[in-house]
Amino acid sequence: VYLPQKGEQIFIGSMLLRAPQKLGRAAFAPGCKQFHRSTPSLWGGEFYKEEILDRVDVCFQALEDEGHKAFQTKVQESDGPVLHWIASQLMQPHLDTPQAERMLRAMNEITLFSGSRMVGEVERHLHSQSDMDQSIDEGAAQPRARILEIGCGAGQTLVKMASVCKGKKKDWKVLGVDYSVDSITFAKRALDEAGTDNAIYQLQVADISDGLWALPAGGFDVVYHLENWYHWPDLKQGVRETSRVLKSGGLLVTGSRLSPLFDLFGPRFPEVSEHFPVFQHKRGPRAEHRDLEAYEKCLKTHGEMEKIVSEDLIPPGEDRDLEGFTLTTAIKK
């Protein structure tokens, strides 16, 4: 059971609770300024002009009618304001327009294949641990398992993970964290729509760049994240913090699509690169935040990980290049 710590925000039932701040407002200001600015303060009133939102709708209509490649083409053919709108939603999701909700739903669709495969990997690991315990005591219930998703976004993968946590003999629970309050709100809605038992999951607003200080060291049997590590401003810090909350012998599962932003915007990326500061100076194929080998090395050197294995997984169908991803697993020493 997770109790609200100072500064922590969690959903209990349908409520988002915020506990008293552990740090002063000044200590939180840099993170809040970078990650939780409102859309109007980022872009001004132009962001909400009807003609811009209409052109955004054209892009999403192409996605819904023709698929991801058509969406990619429409984005690359769009004018500057539409590019900026989509870039903003990718890095700082908000729910203040119908188009913003449409964007989050689209992001959920793109992660269907990768999220399902990652959940399957977690389930296999936990069942294997259970089988070992059962061989010792045939009457034993399945062991307790605590699972953490870093960057749960709009909640598609979290819904799938919560569904495998159900069961009379299971004591599996999952915690989803994200730096975006709106993403947490959207994830809660997705969980409610799926009829998820709120005793199985909790949600928390947290930013790995500031440290997951409300979470206990070694408190999780499994930690997983999808399309996250190459957004972290400090890769080493993020890996260390991931390792800190994972128990010895625990499983880390990482899903990577190393160039989604570059692929989406294509030759238009320089027009929006200023809005992705993490990527501004990391555009080469060997750049740290896009290089899977560098990530694997960081896991070993700074994350106390072993048995690191990466596998490229590509789904069938016409959108296989966009939905394909690399699955990396590792065990903490």
Secondary structure, DSSP 8 states (H G I E B T S, - for coil): -----TT-EEEETTEEEE---SS-HHHHHHHHHHHS--HHHHH-GGGG-HHHHHHHHHHHHHHHHH-HHHHHHHHHHS-HHHHHHHHHHHHS---SSHHHHHHHHHHHHHTHHHHHHHHHHHHHHHHHHHHHHHHH-TT----EEEEEEES-TTSHHHHHHHHHT--TT-EEEEEEEES-HHHHHHHHHHHHHTT--TTTEEEEE--GGG--TTS-TT-EEEEEEES-GGG-S-HHHHHHHHHHHEEEEEEEEEEE-S-HHHHHHGGGGGGTGGG-TTTTT--STT-GGG-HHHHHHHHHHHS-EEEEEEEEE--SSTTHHHH-EEEEEEEE-
